[in-house]
Amino acid sequence: MTHRLALSTLGLPGMPMPDVARLASAAGYQGVELRAHPEEPVHPGIGKPERAAARAEFEALGIEILTVAGYAKVTTPLTPQELPELVALAHDLGASYVRVFPGGDGTPEADARAVQQLTRAAQLAEDSNVRILLETHDSHRTGAAAATLLDRVDRKGIGALWDVMHTWLGGETPAESYAHLAPHLGYTQVKDIASAEDTTPLPLGTGALPLGDCLAQLPPDAWLCWEYEKRWYPDAAPLPGLLAAGRAYLTALSEI
Protein backbone atom coordinates (compact mmCIF):
# COMPACT_ATOMS: atom_id res chain seq x y z
CA MET A 1 0.00 0.00 0.00
CA THR A 2 1.31 3.47 -0.86
CA HIS A 3 0.71 6.75 0.88
CA ARG A 4 -2.41 8.68 -0.06
CA LEU A 5 -1.67 11.98 -1.79
CA ALA A 6 -3.33 15.38 -1.53
CA LEU A 7 -2.48 18.79 -2.91
CA SER A 8 -2.84 22.13 -1.18
CA THR A 9 -4.63 25.01 -2.89
CA LEU A 10 -1.93 27.31 -1.48
CA GLY A 11 -0.16 26.41 -4.71
CA LEU A 12 -3.23 27.32 -6.80
CA PRO A 13 -4.18 30.78 -5.49
CA GLY A 14 -7.72 31.80 -6.36
CA MET A 15 -8.43 28.79 -8.58
CA PRO A 16 -12.17 27.94 -8.76
CA MET A 17 -13.15 24.73 -7.00
CA PRO A 18 -14.29 22.87 -10.15
CA ASP A 19 -10.87 23.50 -11.69
CA VAL A 20 -9.08 22.32 -8.53
CA ALA A 21 -11.15 19.13 -8.50
CA ARG A 22 -10.43 18.38 -12.15
CA LEU A 23 -6.72 19.14 -11.75
CA ALA A 24 -6.34 16.90 -8.70
CA SER A 25 -8.18 14.07 -10.42
CA ALA A 26 -6.24 14.36 -13.67
CA ALA A 27 -2.89 14.40 -11.84
CA GLY A 28 -3.72 11.31 -9.77
CA TYR A 29 -4.16 12.87 -6.32
CA GLN A 30 -6.76 11.48 -3.94
CA GLY A 31 -7.38 14.57 -1.81
CA VAL A 32 -7.11 18.32 -1.41
CA GLU A 33 -6.26 20.69 1.41
CA LEU A 34 -8.37 23.83 0.94
CA ARG A 35 -6.85 27.13 2.00
CA ALA A 36 -9.68 28.74 3.98
CA HIS A 37 -8.97 32.44 3.52
CA PRO A 38 -11.34 35.21 2.36
CA GLU A 39 -9.32 35.66 -0.83
CA GLU A 40 -10.10 32.04 -1.76
CA PRO A 41 -13.40 30.53 -2.98
CA VAL A 42 -13.93 28.51 0.24
CA HIS A 43 -13.74 30.14 3.68
CA PRO A 44 -15.94 30.39 6.79
CA GLY A 45 -17.89 33.32 5.35
CA ILE A 46 -19.52 31.36 2.53
CA GLY A 47 -23.07 30.06 2.90
CA LYS A 48 -24.60 26.60 2.88
CA PRO A 49 -25.27 26.54 -0.90
CA GLU A 50 -21.63 27.37 -1.70
CA ARG A 51 -20.43 24.72 0.74
CA ALA A 52 -22.70 22.09 -0.76
CA ALA A 53 -21.61 23.00 -4.29
CA ALA A 54 -17.92 22.77 -3.40
CA ARG A 55 -18.41 19.41 -1.70
CA ALA A 56 -20.32 18.08 -4.69
CA GLU A 57 -17.57 19.13 -7.13
CA PHE A 58 -14.99 17.00 -5.34
CA GLU A 59 -17.29 14.09 -4.57
CA ALA A 60 -18.24 13.82 -8.24
CA LEU A 61 -14.60 13.10 -9.10
CA GLY A 62 -13.84 10.95 -6.07
CA ILE A 63 -11.53 13.54 -4.49
CA GLU A 64 -11.53 13.79 -0.69
CA ILE A 65 -11.55 17.21 0.94
CA LEU A 66 -8.94 16.38 3.54
CA THR A 67 -8.58 19.67 5.37
CA VAL A 68 -9.86 23.19 5.89
CA ALA A 69 -6.57 25.07 6.26
CA GLY A 70 -7.49 27.90 8.59
CA TYR A 71 -5.39 30.74 9.96
CA ALA A 72 -6.38 30.76 13.63
CA LYS A 73 -3.36 31.25 15.91
CA VAL A 74 -4.17 29.38 19.06
CA THR A 75 -1.60 30.97 21.37
CA THR A 76 -3.29 34.34 20.77
CA PRO A 77 -6.78 35.31 22.00
CA LEU A 78 -9.39 33.97 19.57
CA THR A 79 -12.94 35.15 19.18
CA PRO A 80 -15.50 32.69 20.61
CA GLN A 81 -16.57 31.70 17.10
CA GLU A 82 -13.22 31.41 15.30
CA LEU A 83 -12.57 27.72 15.87
CA PRO A 84 -16.26 26.70 15.83
CA GLU A 85 -16.70 28.37 12.43
CA LEU A 86 -13.74 26.46 11.00
CA VAL A 87 -15.03 23.20 12.46
CA ALA A 88 -18.49 23.85 11.00
CA LEU A 89 -16.99 24.57 7.58
CA ALA A 90 -15.00 21.35 7.69
CA HIS A 91 -18.08 19.39 8.74
CA ASP A 92 -20.19 20.87 5.95
CA LEU A 93 -17.50 20.05 3.37
CA GLY A 94 -16.98 16.53 4.69
CA ALA A 95 -13.38 17.31 5.62
CA SER A 96 -11.56 15.32 8.29
CA TYR A 97 -9.36 18.13 9.59
CA VAL A 98 -9.01 21.81 10.43
CA ARG A 99 -5.50 23.29 10.32
CA VAL A 100 -4.49 25.91 12.91
CA PHE A 101 -1.18 27.62 13.73
CA PRO A 102 0.54 28.18 17.08
CA GLY A 103 1.37 31.83 16.31
CA GLY A 104 2.86 32.69 19.67
CA ASP A 105 5.95 34.03 21.37
CA GLY A 106 6.85 30.90 23.33
CA THR A 107 5.94 32.33 26.73
CA PRO A 108 4.26 30.14 29.35
CA GLU A 109 1.21 32.41 29.23
CA ALA A 110 0.84 31.98 25.46
CA ASP A 111 1.25 28.22 25.73
CA ALA A 112 -1.35 28.03 28.49
CA ARG A 113 -3.76 30.00 26.32
CA ALA A 114 -3.24 27.58 23.42
CA VAL A 115 -3.91 24.58 25.66
CA GLN A 116 -7.04 26.23 27.03
CA GLN A 117 -8.44 27.20 23.63
CA LEU A 118 -7.71 23.84 22.03
CA THR A 119 -9.20 21.97 24.99
CA ARG A 120 -12.32 24.13 24.81
CA ALA A 121 -12.73 23.35 21.10
CA ALA A 122 -12.03 19.62 21.43
CA GLN A 123 -15.56 18.50 22.29
CA LEU A 124 -17.13 20.37 19.38
CA ALA A 125 -14.55 18.89 17.02
CA GLU A 126 -15.22 15.39 18.31
CA ASP A 127 -18.99 15.85 18.06
CA SER A 128 -18.51 17.06 14.46
CA ASN A 129 -16.23 14.13 13.50
CA VAL A 130 -13.44 16.61 12.79
CA ARG A 131 -9.92 16.91 14.23
CA ILE A 132 -8.20 20.25 14.78
CA LEU A 133 -4.54 19.87 13.84
CA LEU A 134 -1.81 22.14 15.17
CA GLU A 135 0.79 22.65 12.45
CA THR A 136 4.50 22.59 13.27
CA HIS A 137 5.03 26.26 12.48
CA ASP A 138 6.31 29.62 13.77
CA SER A 139 6.70 29.58 17.57
CA HIS A 140 6.32 25.76 17.75
CA ARG A 141 7.98 24.64 14.54
CA THR A 142 9.56 21.45 15.88
CA GLY A 143 7.81 18.25 16.79
CA ALA A 144 9.10 18.60 20.34
CA ALA A 145 7.64 22.08 20.72
CA ALA A 146 4.25 21.19 19.24
CA ALA A 147 4.06 18.08 21.42
CA THR A 148 4.50 20.15 24.59
CA LEU A 149 1.09 21.67 23.84
CA LEU A 150 -0.62 18.59 22.46
CA ASP A 151 0.46 16.36 25.34
CA ARG A 152 -1.23 18.78 27.70
CA VAL A 153 -4.47 18.85 25.70
CA ASP A 154 -4.59 15.06 25.15
CA ARG A 155 -7.94 14.93 23.36
CA LYS A 156 -9.07 12.86 20.39
CA GLY A 157 -10.35 15.95 18.61
CA ILE A 158 -6.95 17.70 18.70
CA GLY A 159 -3.87 16.54 16.82
CA ALA A 160 -0.75 17.47 14.90
CA LEU A 161 0.04 18.43 11.33
CA TRP A 162 3.67 17.70 10.48
CA ASP A 163 5.12 20.34 8.14
CA VAL A 164 8.43 18.69 7.30
CA MET A 165 10.11 21.94 6.28
CA HIS A 166 9.58 23.61 9.64
CA THR A 167 10.78 20.70 11.73
CA TRP A 168 13.89 20.47 9.53
CA LEU A 169 14.51 24.21 9.85
CA GLY A 170 14.10 23.76 13.61
CA GLY A 171 17.01 21.29 13.67
CA GLU A 172 15.16 18.01 14.16
CA THR A 173 15.80 14.84 12.22
CA PRO A 174 12.73 13.19 10.68
CA ALA A 175 12.97 10.38 13.23
CA GLU A 176 13.02 12.87 16.10
CA SER A 177 10.07 14.82 14.72
CA TYR A 178 7.99 11.71 14.14
CA ALA A 179 8.72 10.33 17.60
CA HIS A 180 7.27 13.49 19.16
CA LEU A 181 4.31 13.81 16.80
CA ALA A 182 3.27 10.19 16.26
CA PRO A 183 0.81 10.03 19.19
CA HIS A 184 -1.03 13.03 17.77
CA LEU A 185 -0.38 12.90 14.02
CA GLY A 186 -3.18 13.59 11.57
CA TYR A 187 -1.17 13.84 8.36
CA THR A 188 2.04 15.27 6.88
CA GLN A 189 2.74 18.23 4.61
CA VAL A 190 5.62 17.72 2.19
CA LYS A 191 7.47 20.31 0.10
CA ASP A 192 10.98 21.05 -1.11
CA ILE A 193 13.30 24.06 -0.89
CA ALA A 194 16.88 24.88 -1.90
CA SER A 195 18.22 25.62 1.58
CA ALA A 196 17.42 27.11 4.97
CA GLU A 197 18.26 30.50 3.50
CA ASP A 198 16.16 30.10 0.35
CA THR A 199 12.69 28.67 0.99
CA THR A 200 11.34 29.31 -2.51
CA PRO A 201 9.27 26.22 -3.39
CA LEU A 202 10.89 23.70 -5.72
CA PRO A 203 9.66 20.58 -7.48
CA LEU A 204 9.67 17.64 -5.07
CA GLY A 205 13.00 15.85 -4.93
CA THR A 206 15.07 18.71 -6.32
CA GLY A 207 15.86 20.49 -3.04
CA ALA A 208 17.41 19.95 0.37
CA LEU A 209 14.61 18.46 2.45
CA PRO A 210 15.04 14.81 3.53
CA LEU A 211 11.71 13.67 2.11
CA GLY A 212 12.67 10.03 1.83
CA ASP A 213 13.60 9.90 5.50
CA CYS A 214 10.34 11.63 6.42
CA LEU A 215 8.17 9.21 4.46
CA ALA A 216 10.07 6.27 5.89
CA GLN A 217 8.72 7.17 9.34
CA LEU A 218 5.06 7.06 8.30
CA PRO A 219 2.52 4.24 8.15
CA PRO A 220 1.97 3.00 4.59
CA ASP A 221 -1.56 4.41 4.31
CA ALA A 222 -0.75 7.85 5.74
CA TRP A 223 -1.88 11.00 3.98
CA LEU A 224 0.76 13.27 2.41
CA CYS A 225 -0.16 16.75 1.25
CA TRP A 226 2.08 18.68 -1.13
CA GLU A 227 2.04 22.26 0.10
CA TYR A 228 3.64 24.27 -2.70
CA GLU A 229 3.78 27.86 -1.45
CA LYS A 230 3.11 29.61 -4.76
CA ARG A 231 0.89 32.15 -2.95
CA TRP A 232 3.93 33.59 -1.15
CA TYR A 233 6.42 33.17 -4.01
CA PRO A 234 4.72 34.42 -7.20
CA ASP A 235 7.88 33.85 -9.27
CA ALA A 236 7.92 30.13 -8.46
CA ALA A 237 7.06 27.79 -11.33
CA PRO A 238 3.32 27.17 -11.73
CA LEU A 239 2.16 24.12 -9.78
CA PRO A 240 -0.11 22.42 -12.37
CA GLY A 241 2.80 21.47 -14.61
CA LEU A 242 4.66 19.90 -11.67
CA LEU A 243 1.88 17.74 -10.23
CA ALA A 244 2.35 14.58 -12.26
CA ALA A 245 6.09 14.42 -11.58
CA GLY A 246 5.48 15.19 -7.90
CA ARG A 247 2.97 12.35 -7.63
CA ALA A 248 5.40 9.96 -9.32
CA TYR A 249 8.19 11.02 -6.97
CA LEU A 250 6.11 10.56 -3.81
CA THR A 251 4.74 7.24 -5.05
CA ALA A 252 8.26 5.97 -5.72
CA LEU A 253 9.41 7.01 -2.24
CA SER A 254 6.37 5.35 -0.70
CA GLU A 255 7.26 2.04 -2.32
CA ILE A 256 10.88 1.93 -1.12
NORZI-V571986 format. One record per pair of residues at least 4 apart in sequence whose C-alpha atoms are under 6 Angstrom apart, sorted by the first residue. I is the first residue (numbers start at 1). J is the second residue. Records with the same first field share a line. If there is no record, write none. Layout:
I=J + J
//
This chain:
1=220
2=220 + 221 + 254
3=220 + 221 + 222 + 223
4=223
5=29 + 30 + 223 + 224 + 225
6=29 + 30 + 31 + 32 + 225
7=32 + 225 + 226
8=32 + 33 + 227
9=34 + 35
10=229 + 231
11=228 + 229 + 230
13=231
14=40
18=57
21=58
24=29
25=29
27=244
30=63
31=63 + 64 + 65 + 66
32=65 + 66
33=66 + 67
34=68 + 69
35=69
36=42 + 43 + 68 + 69 + 70
37=43
38=43
44=89
55=93
56=60
58=63
59=63
65=95
66=95 + 96
67=95 + 97 + 98
68=90 + 98
69=98 + 99
70=99 + 100
71=100
72=100
73=101 + 102 + 103
74=102 + 114
75=102 + 103 + 104 + 110 + 111 + 113 + 114
81=85
90=95
96=130
97=130 + 131 + 132
98=132 + 133
99=133
100=134
101=134 + 135
103=138 + 139
104=139
105=139
106=139
114=118
115=119 + 153
119=153
122=157
125=130 + 131 + 157
126=130 + 157
131=157 + 158
132=158
133=158 + 159 + 160 + 161
134=160 + 161
135=160 + 161
136=140 + 141 + 142 + 162 + 163
137=141 + 166
140=145 + 146
141=166 + 167
142=167 + 170
143=147 + 177 + 180 + 181
144=180
147=151
150=154
159=184 + 185
160=184 + 185 + 186
161=186 + 187 + 188
162=188 + 189
163=189
164=190
167=172
168=172
172=176
174=214
178=182
181=185
187=223
188=224
189=224 + 225 + 226
190=225 + 226
191=226 + 227
192=201 + 202 + 204 + 207 + 209
193=199 + 200 + 201 + 202 + 207 + 208
194=198 + 207 + 208
195=208
201=228
204=246
230=234
247=251
//
